[in-house]
């Protein structure tokens, strides 16, 4: 997979999560080349082809960050939240990764949305009962939840009763859309009860590296 004149292995490391490097090519792109996300490829392995799926689970943590990232932006945002919270971390991984080619991913996502046939997950979800706060991270697709997060909530939403839900997301310049309402709808449909929701953290996908102050304020509000 090529990013301009750079291969994925040469793309600048922009952060670390659970001891693994994060590469997010879009952070080197101006607004005009980023094209509100249209100009951002992934490596096709949700998120880094050289990494194992992120998984940090402890016995004592009272919060967990559960995220899906296609191109690295949401993963970088998750890492910044992790530094502020020392939360456990669980990456959402799909069995059939999305293409690194944006147009191919867009075509697949449109088909999935029209058929409501969302991607099968490839992950082992732990017991979530120890956590009081669940940070849910995802990119915005077509003004709503990205499909892997939709599938995760559909499969495991019944385990999220009595939680403080803190949504965070990266987007292409058009805001959070109806994503938070979708989370509420799915959780309700899966029988989750007594959840509370914090204000969402919404960051442009090519500006996550400049979001430290916003993350800091948001995490303090969540706590």
C-alpha positions in Angstrom: 0.0 0.0 0.0 1.5 3.3 -1.0 0.8 6.8 0.5 2.1 9.1 -2.2 5.8 8.4 -2.3 5.8 6.6 1.1 5.0 3.0 1.9 3.0 2.2 5.0 6.2 1.1 6.8 7.8 4.5 6.1 4.8 6.6 7.2 5.6 8.7 10.2 4.8 7.2 13.6 2.5 9.8 15.3 1.9 8.1 18.6 1.8 4.8 20.6 -1.1 2.8 22.0 -0.5 -0.2 24.3 3.1 -0.3 23.3 2.4 -0.3 19.5 3.1 2.5 17.0 0.3 4.5 15.4 0.6 5.7 11.8 -2.0 8.1 10.5 -1.0 9.4 7.1 -3.8 12.0 7.0 -2.1 14.1 9.7 0.5 15.1 7.1 -2.2 16.3 4.7 -3.6 19.8 4.3 -7.4 20.4 4.2 -7.2 20.6 0.4 -5.4 17.2 0.0 -7.3 15.5 2.8 -10.6 16.4 1.1 -12.7 15.9 4.2 -11.5 12.4 4.5 -11.8 11.4 0.9 -8.0 11.6 0.4 -7.2 9.3 3.3 -6.3 5.7 2.6 -5.9 3.0 5.2 -3.5 0.1 5.1 -6.5 -2.2 4.9 -5.9 -3.8 8.3 -7.9 -1.8 10.8 -5.7 0.0 11.7 -2.0 -0.9 11.3 -0.9 -3.9 9.2 2.2 -4.3 11.4 0.3 -4.3 14.7 -1.7 -6.9 16.6 -5.2 -5.7 17.5 -4.9 -3.4 20.5 -5.9 -5.1 23.7 -5.1 -3.9 27.2 -7.2 -5.5 30.0 -6.5 -5.3 33.7 -8.4 -6.4 36.8 -8.7 -3.0 38.5 -9.6 -0.5 35.7 -13.0 1.1 36.1 -13.1 2.5 32.5 -12.4 1.0 29.1 -11.8 2.5 25.6 -13.5 0.5 22.9 -12.7 1.8 19.4 -12.7 1.2 15.7 -10.2 3.0 13.5 -9.8 2.6 9.7 -7.0 5.1 8.9 -5.3 5.7 12.3 -7.0 9.0 13.3 -9.5 7.5 15.8 -6.7 5.2 17.1 -4.5 8.2 17.8 -7.5 9.9 19.6 -8.0 6.8 21.6 -4.3 6.8 22.7 -4.6 10.4 23.9 -7.7 9.5 26.0 -5.8 6.5 27.3 -2.9 8.6 28.5 -5.4 10.8 30.4 -7.4 8.0 32.0 -5.2 4.9 32.2 -8.3 3.0 31.0 -8.3 -0.4 29.6 -8.4 -0.6 25.7 -10.1 -2.9 23.2 -9.9 -2.4 19.5 -12.8 -3.5 17.3 -11.6 -5.7 14.5 -13.5 -7.0 11.5 -13.0 -10.4 10.0 -12.8 -9.0 6.4 -10.8 -5.7 6.6 -11.8 -2.7 4.6 -9.8 -1.8 1.5 -7.1 0.8 1.7 -8.6 2.2 -1.4 -11.2 4.8 -0.3 -13.5 4.3 -3.3 -13.7 0.6 -2.7 -14.3 1.1 1.0 -17.0 3.7 0.2 -18.7 1.3 -2.2 -18.6 -1.5 0.3 -19.9 0.8 3.1 -22.8 2.0 1.0 -23.8 -1.6 0.2 -23.6 -2.6 3.8 -25.7 0.4 4.9 -28.4 -0.2 2.2 -28.7 -3.9 3.1 -28.1 -3.4 6.8 -25.6 -6.3 6.5 -22.8 -5.1 8.7 -19.3 -6.6 8.9 -18.6 -9.7 11.0 -16.3 -9.0 13.9 -13.1 -10.9 14.7 -12.5 -10.3 18.3 -12.9 -11.8 21.8 -14.9 -9.4 24.0 -14.2 -9.7 27.8 -16.6 -9.4 30.7 -17.5 -5.7 30.8 -19.1 -5.7 34.2 -16.1 -4.1 36.0 -16.3 -0.9 34.0 -18.3 2.1 35.1 -17.3 4.3 32.1 -17.1 3.1 28.5 -15.4 5.4 26.0 -16.7 4.5 22.5 -14.5 5.7 19.6 -15.3 5.6 15.9 -15.0 7.5 12.6 -18.1 9.1 11.2 -19.3 7.4 8.0 -22.1 9.1 6.0 -23.0 11.2 8.9 -23.6 8.3 11.2 -21.8 5.5 13.1 -19.1 3.5 11.2 -20.4 0.0 10.5 -18.0 -1.9 12.8 -19.1 0.1 15.8 -22.7 -0.5 14.8 -22.0 -4.2 14.7 -20.2 -4.2 18.0 -23.1 -2.5 19.7 -25.6 -4.9 18.1 -23.6 -7.9 19.2 -22.6 -6.7 22.7 -24.8 -3.8 23.6 -26.7 -6.0 26.1 -23.5 -5.9 28.2 -23.5 -2.2 28.5 -26.2 -1.5 31.1 -25.5 0.9 34.0 -22.6 2.5 32.2 -21.5 6.1 31.6 -21.1 6.2 27.8 -18.5 8.7 26.5 -18.6 8.9 22.7 -15.5 10.2 20.8 -15.1 10.4 17.1 -13.2 11.6 14.1 -15.0 13.1 11.1 -14.5 14.7 7.8 -15.7 18.2 8.6 -19.4 17.6 8.8 -19.8 16.8 12.5 -21.1 13.9 14.5 -24.3 13.4 12.5 -26.8 11.1 14.2 -24.1 8.8 15.6 -24.9 9.4 19.3 -28.6 8.9 18.7 -27.8 5.7 16.9 -25.8 4.4 19.9 -28.7 5.1 22.2 -31.1 3.4 19.8 -29.0 0.3 19.4 -28.3 0.0 23.1 -32.0 0.3 23.9 -32.9 -2.3 21.2 -30.4 -4.7 22.8 -31.9 -4.3 26.3 -29.2 -2.1 27.9 -30.7 0.1 30.6 -29.7 2.9 33.0 -27.0 4.3 30.8 -25.9 8.0 30.9 -24.2 9.8 28.1 -21.6 12.5 28.2 -21.0 15.2 25.7 -19.3 13.8 22.6 -15.7 14.6 21.6 -15.6 15.4 17.9 -12.3 16.0 16.0 -11.5 16.5 12.4 -9.6 13.5 11.1 -6.6 15.4 9.9 -6.2 17.4 13.1 -6.1 14.8 15.9 -2.4 15.5 16.5 -3.4 19.0 17.6 -6.3 18.0 19.9 -4.4 17.5 23.2 -6.0 20.4 24.9 -9.5 19.5 23.8 -9.0 15.9 24.9 -7.8 17.1 28.3 -10.9 19.3 28.9 -13.2 16.6 27.6 -11.7 13.9 29.8 -12.0 16.1 32.9 -15.7 16.7 32.0 -16.3 13.0 31.6 -14.7 12.2 35.0 
